[in-house]
């Protein structure tokens, strides 16, 4: 009978696995959701492209009109300039002959009269052909730039979909100094941990790690979705994760280390390489970028713990526990200073918004 029960349970698990592989939520296939998201992004891109083309076409038409107006004025000025040059040449010739040919005085007067008439026309033309009279609408251009800036700000605030979604579950958390290894220095606000060479004489409470350089959060979480972000700038070694309160804290047993037992999940960074740990099983991550910030997204509804490179919200690794049997604490290990190369603290970044309850 037990054998049949086990077989039936295996069959149910296989059916559930098959369901999850093709279904993201009830009655909605993952491929359909992906196609819908892709289609909407393409529509957004098409909308932005059409808006760009329309805006540029308006500016180009106005630019062409202004250039055409300037060309027309320049063409209109050209015959008058030629006429002036001819009259000046005639006056010059007349002046050259006045000393030797007195009869040229009448011709000079006639040329000067013609020139004065032309001068009046020139003055009239100059009034109409000022270059400042032909220009683009600067006020409209400024409005276009202003609208474009506003659109950029709006799109920028909405575009990082996963960043906005994940950060909406940010939860305030502080470290519990009563759990910290004696070589760890916890900041007064409980938002950072630093390794020190000085062993502090502290009461040996059951909650304190006495051999592994760990510290866990004062708060625990048992439902909903929660996100924490840690600044690890300048560090060459660290371990970040979540743990049940039942994690072993005394001695050098393997289970005291984050991710080495059933009670905790972590990602470790050492010598430029990332490794995910749970139940003592290491998983080497194919990540080459050294992130300044690491995020941990814990989803009790899905039973998952996801680690992210919070600089650009790229996923590093995701553990699926199915369900958690106890509440979870944030857990940090800053590692030894390694002759000063790993002396920087791990800093918990402030929560940007309250965490939803569901």
C-alpha positions as CSV (number, residue, x, y, z in Angstrom):
1,X,0.0,0.0,0.0
2,X,2.8,2.4,0.8
3,X,4.5,1.6,-2.5
4,X,1.3,2.5,-4.3
5,X,1.0,5.8,-2.4
6,X,4.5,6.7,-3.3
7,X,3.9,5.9,-6.9
8,X,0.7,8.0,-6.8
9,X,2.6,10.9,-5.2
10,X,5.4,10.6,-7.9
11,X,2.7,10.7,-10.6
12,X,1.2,13.9,-9.0
13,X,4.6,15.5,-8.8
14,X,5.3,14.8,-12.4
15,X,1.9,16.1,-13.5
16,X,2.6,19.3,-11.5
17,X,6.0,19.6,-13.0
18,X,4.5,19.3,-16.5
19,X,1.8,21.9,-15.6
20,X,4.3,24.4,-14.3
21,X,6.5,24.0,-17.4
22,X,3.7,25.2,-19.6
23,X,1.6,27.3,-17.3
24,X,2.7,30.4,-15.5
25,X,-0.6,31.0,-13.7
26,X,-3.9,29.1,-13.9
27,X,-5.3,28.9,-17.4
28,X,-2.6,31.2,-18.8
29,X,0.3,29.6,-20.8
30,X,3.7,31.2,-20.3
31,X,4.2,31.5,-24.1
32,X,1.0,33.5,-24.4
33,X,2.1,35.9,-21.7
34,X,5.6,36.3,-23.2
35,X,4.1,36.9,-26.6
36,X,1.7,39.5,-25.2
37,X,4.5,41.3,-23.4
38,X,6.7,41.3,-26.6
39,X,3.8,42.6,-28.6
40,X,3.1,45.4,-26.2
41,X,6.8,46.4,-26.2
42,X,6.8,46.4,-30.0
43,X,3.7,48.6,-29.9
44,X,5.4,51.0,-27.5
45,X,8.4,51.1,-29.7
46,X,6.3,51.7,-32.8
47,X,4.4,54.5,-31.1
48,X,7.7,56.2,-30.1
49,X,9.1,55.7,-33.6
50,X,6.0,57.3,-35.2
51,X,6.1,60.2,-32.7
52,X,9.8,60.7,-33.6
53,X,9.1,60.7,-37.3
54,X,6.2,63.1,-37.0
55,X,8.2,65.5,-34.8
56,X,11.2,65.5,-37.1
57,X,9.0,65.9,-40.2
58,X,7.5,69.1,-38.7
59,X,10.9,70.5,-37.9
60,X,12.3,69.6,-41.3
61,X,9.3,71.3,-43.1
62,X,9.8,74.5,-41.1
63,X,13.5,74.3,-41.7
64,X,13.0,73.9,-45.5
65,X,10.5,76.9,-45.5
66,X,13.0,79.1,-43.7
67,X,15.8,78.2,-46.1
68,X,13.6,78.8,-49.1
69,X,12.6,82.2,-47.8
70,X,16.3,83.1,-47.4
71,X,17.1,81.8,-50.8
72,X,14.3,84.0,-52.3
73,X,15.5,87.1,-50.5
74,X,19.1,86.5,-51.7
75,X,17.9,85.9,-55.3
76,X,15.9,89.1,-55.0
77,X,18.9,91.1,-53.8
78,X,21.2,89.9,-56.5
79,X,19.8,92.0,-59.5
80,X,19.7,95.1,-57.3
81,X,23.4,94.5,-56.3
82,X,24.3,94.1,-60.0
83,X,22.4,97.3,-60.8
84,X,24.2,99.2,-58.0
85,X,27.5,98.0,-59.2
86,X,26.7,99.1,-62.8
87,X,25.6,102.6,-61.6
88,X,28.7,102.9,-59.4
89,X,30.9,102.0,-62.4
90,X,29.1,104.6,-64.5
91,X,29.6,107.3,-61.9
92,X,33.2,106.4,-61.5
93,X,33.8,106.6,-65.3
94,X,31.9,110.0,-65.4
95,X,34.1,111.4,-62.5
96,X,37.3,110.2,-64.4
97,X,36.2,112.3,-67.5
98,X,34.9,115.4,-65.7
99,X,38.3,117.1,-65.7
100,X,38.8,116.7,-69.4
101,X,35.3,116.8,-70.7
102,X,33.1,119.5,-69.0
103,X,30.0,118.3,-70.9
104,X,30.0,115.1,-68.7
105,X,28.6,117.1,-65.8
106,X,25.0,116.6,-67.0
107,X,25.7,112.9,-67.4
108,X,27.1,112.8,-63.9
109,X,24.0,114.5,-62.5
110,X,21.8,112.0,-64.4
111,X,23.8,109.0,-63.0
112,X,23.6,110.5,-59.5
113,X,19.9,110.9,-59.8
114,X,19.5,107.3,-60.9
115,X,21.8,106.2,-58.1
116,X,19.7,108.1,-55.5
117,X,16.6,106.5,-56.8
118,X,18.3,103.1,-56.5
119,X,19.4,104.0,-53.0
120,X,15.8,104.6,-52.0
121,X,14.9,101.1,-53.4
122,X,17.9,99.6,-51.5
123,X,16.7,101.1,-48.2
124,X,13.2,99.7,-48.8
125,X,14.7,96.3,-49.6
126,X,16.9,96.3,-46.6
127,X,13.9,96.9,-44.4
128,X,12.3,93.8,-45.8
129,X,15.4,91.6,-46.1
130,X,16.7,91.6,-42.5
131,X,17.9,88.1,-41.8
132,X,16.3,88.2,-38.3
133,X,12.9,88.4,-40.0
134,X,13.4,84.8,-41.2
135,X,13.8,82.3,-38.3
136,X,12.4,79.2,-36.8
137,X,9.8,79.4,-34.0
138,X,12.2,79.3,-31.0
139,X,9.3,79.1,-28.5
140,X,7.8,76.2,-30.3
141,X,11.2,74.4,-30.4
142,X,11.6,74.9,-26.6
143,X,8.1,73.5,-26.1
144,X,9.0,70.4,-28.2
145,X,12.2,69.9,-26.2
146,X,10.3,70.3,-22.9
147,X,7.6,67.8,-23.9
148,X,10.4,65.4,-25.0
149,X,12.2,65.8,-21.7
150,X,8.9,65.1,-19.9
151,X,8.3,62.0,-22.0
152,X,11.8,60.8,-21.3
153,X,11.3,61.2,-17.6
154,X,8.0,59.4,-17.8
155,X,9.3,56.5,-19.9
156,X,12.5,56.3,-17.7
157,X,10.3,56.0,-14.6
158,X,8.2,53.2,-16.2
159,X,10.6,51.3,-18.4
160,X,12.6,49.3,-15.9
161,X,9.6,47.0,-15.3
162,X,11.4,44.5,-13.1
163,X,13.2,47.1,-11.1
164,X,10.0,48.9,-10.3
165,X,8.1,45.7,-9.6
166,X,10.8,44.1,-7.4
167,X,11.6,47.3,-5.5
168,X,7.9,47.8,-4.7
169,X,8.4,44.9,-2.3
170,X,11.3,46.5,-0.4
171,X,11.2,45.8,3.3
172,X,13.0,47.6,6.1
173,X,15.4,45.4,8.0
174,X,18.2,45.8,10.5
175,X,20.9,43.4,11.7
176,X,20.7,41.8,15.1
177,X,23.9,42.5,17.0
178,X,23.1,39.6,19.4
179,X,23.6,37.2,16.6
180,X,26.8,38.7,15.2
181,X,30.2,36.8,15.4
182,X,32.5,38.6,17.9
183,X,34.8,39.8,15.1
184,X,31.9,41.6,13.4
185,X,31.1,45.3,14.0
186,X,27.4,46.2,13.5
187,X,26.6,49.9,12.9
188,X,24.4,51.7,15.4
189,X,21.5,51.7,13.0
190,X,22.0,48.0,12.2
191,X,22.3,48.7,8.5
192,X,25.9,47.6,8.0
193,X,28.4,44.9,9.1
194,X,32.2,45.1,9.0
195,X,34.9,42.6,9.9
196,X,37.4,43.7,12.5
197,X,40.6,42.0,13.8
198,X,39.5,42.7,17.4
199,X,37.6,39.9,19.1
200,X,35.0,41.5,21.3
201,X,34.3,39.9,24.7
202,X,30.5,39.3,24.5
203,X,28.0,37.2,26.3
204,X,27.8,33.7,24.8
205,X,24.2,33.7,24.0
206,X,22.6,30.8,22.1
207,X,21.7,33.1,19.2
208,X,25.3,34.2,18.5
209,X,27.5,32.7,15.8
210,X,30.8,31.8,17.5
211,X,32.9,30.4,14.6
212,X,31.4,31.5,11.3
213,X,31.4,35.3,10.4
214,X,27.6,35.5,10.1
215,X,24.9,37.9,11.3
216,X,21.2,37.7,10.7
217,X,18.4,40.2,10.7
218,X,16.4,41.2,13.8
219,X,13.2,40.9,11.8
220,X,11.9,37.6,10.3
221,X,9.4,37.2,7.5
222,X,6.9,34.5,6.9
223,X,4.5,35.6,4.2
224,X,4.2,37.9,1.3
225,X,7.0,39.2,-1.0
226,X,10.1,40.9,0.3
227,X,13.1,42.5,-1.3
228,X,16.4,43.6,0.2
229,X,19.4,45.2,-1.4
230,X,23.0,45.2,-0.2
231,X,25.9,47.4,-1.2
232,X,29.0,45.3,-1.6
233,X,31.2,47.9,-3.3
234,X,34.9,47.3,-3.0
235,X,34.6,43.8,-1.5
236,X,36.4,40.7,-2.8
237,X,34.5,38.2,-0.7
238,X,31.0,38.0,0.7
239,X,28.0,35.7,1.3
240,X,24.4,36.9,1.2
241,X,21.3,34.9,1.7
242,X,18.3,34.0,3.9
243,X,18.0,31.5,6.6
244,X,15.6,29.8,9.0
245,X,16.1,30.8,12.7
246,X,17.1,27.1,13.3
247,X,20.4,27.4,11.5
248,X,23.3,26.0,13.6
249,X,25.3,28.8,15.2
250,X,27.9,27.1,17.3
251,X,31.1,25.5,16.2
252,X,32.7,25.0,12.8
253,X,30.3,22.4,11.4
254,X,29.4,22.7,7.8
255,X,25.8,23.6,8.6
256,X,26.9,26.8,10.3
257,X,27.9,28.2,6.9
258,X,25.3,29.9,4.8
259,X,23.9,27.6,2.1
260,X,25.6,24.5,3.4
261,X,22.6,23.0,5.1
262,X,18.8,22.7,4.6
263,X,18.1,25.8,6.7
264,X,19.7,28.5,4.4
265,X,20.1,29.7,0.8
266,X,23.0,32.0,-0.3
267,X,25.1,33.3,-3.1
268,X,28.8,33.6,-2.5
269,X,31.3,35.9,-4.2
270,X,35.0,35.0,-4.1
271,X,37.9,35.9,-6.3
272,X,35.6,37.3,-9.0
273,X,33.3,34.2,-9.1
274,X,29.8,33.7,-8.0
275,X,28.5,30.5,-6.4
276,X,25.0,29.6,-5.3
277,X,24.7,27.3,-2.3
278,X,21.9,25.2,-0.7
279,X,22.2,21.9,1.1
280,X,25.9,22.0,0.6
281,X,25.6,21.8,-3.2
282,X,27.6,24.5,-5.0
283,X,26.4,25.9,-8.3
284,X,28.9,27.9,-10.2
285,X,27.3,30.9,-11.9
286,X,28.3,32.1,-15.4
287,X,28.5,35.7,-14.4
288,X,31.6,37.8,-15.0
289,X,30.4,41.3,-13.9
290,X,31.3,42.4,-10.4
291,X,28.2,44.0,-9.1
292,X,28.2,46.9,-6.6
293,X,24.8,46.0,-5.3
294,X,23.1,42.6,-4.8
295,X,19.4,42.1,-4.3
296,X,17.5,39.3,-2.7
297,X,13.8,38.8,-3.6
298,X,12.0,36.4,-1.4
299,X,8.5,35.3,-2.6
300,X,6.6,33.2,0.0
301,X,3.7,32.8,-2.3
302,X,5.9,31.0,-4.9
303,X,8.4,29.6,-2.5
304,X,11.3,31.1,-4.3
305,X,14.5,33.1,-3.3
306,X,16.0,35.0,-6.2
307,X,19.4,36.8,-6.2
308,X,19.9,39.7,-8.6
309,X,22.7,42.0,-9.7
310,X,20.8,45.1,-8.5
311,X,23.0,47.4,-10.6
312,X,20.8,46.5,-13.6
313,X,18.4,44.0,-12.0
314,X,19.9,41.0,-13.9
315,X,19.0,37.7,-12.3
316,X,21.9,35.7,-10.8
317,X,20.2,32.6,-9.5
318,X,16.8,31.5,-8.2
319,X,16.1,28.8,-5.6
320,X,12.7,27.2,-5.6
321,X,11.8,25.7,-2.2
322,X,8.2,25.1,-3.1
323,X,7.2,26.2,0.3
324,X,9.0,27.4,3.4
325,X,8.6,25.5,6.7
326,X,9.6,28.5,8.9
327,X,10.1,32.2,8.9
328,X,13.2,33.6,7.2
329,X,15.9,36.0,8.3
330,X,18.2,38.0,6.1
331,X,21.8,36.6,6.6
332,X,25.1,38.3,5.8
333,X,28.8,37.2,5.9
334,X,31.3,40.0,5.1
335,X,34.3,37.6,5.3
336,X,37.8,38.3,6.6
337,X,39.6,41.5,5.6
338,X,42.2,39.6,3.6
339,X,45.0,42.1,4.4
340,X,42.7,45.0,3.7
341,X,41.5,43.9,0.3
342,X,38.1,42.9,1.7
343,X,37.9,45.5,4.5
344,X,34.8,47.3,3.2
345,X,31.4,46.8,5.0
346,X,28.3,45.2,3.6
347,X,25.6,48.0,3.7
348,X,21.9,47.3,3.7
349,X,20.3,49.9,1.4
350,X,17.2,51.7,2.7
351,X,13.8,50.4,1.6
352,X,12.3,52.6,-1.1
353,X,8.7,51.7,-0.3
354,X,6.6,49.7,2.2
355,X,6.3,46.0,1.4
356,X,2.9,44.8,0.3
357,X,1.3,42.2,2.6
358,X,0.4,39.9,-0.3
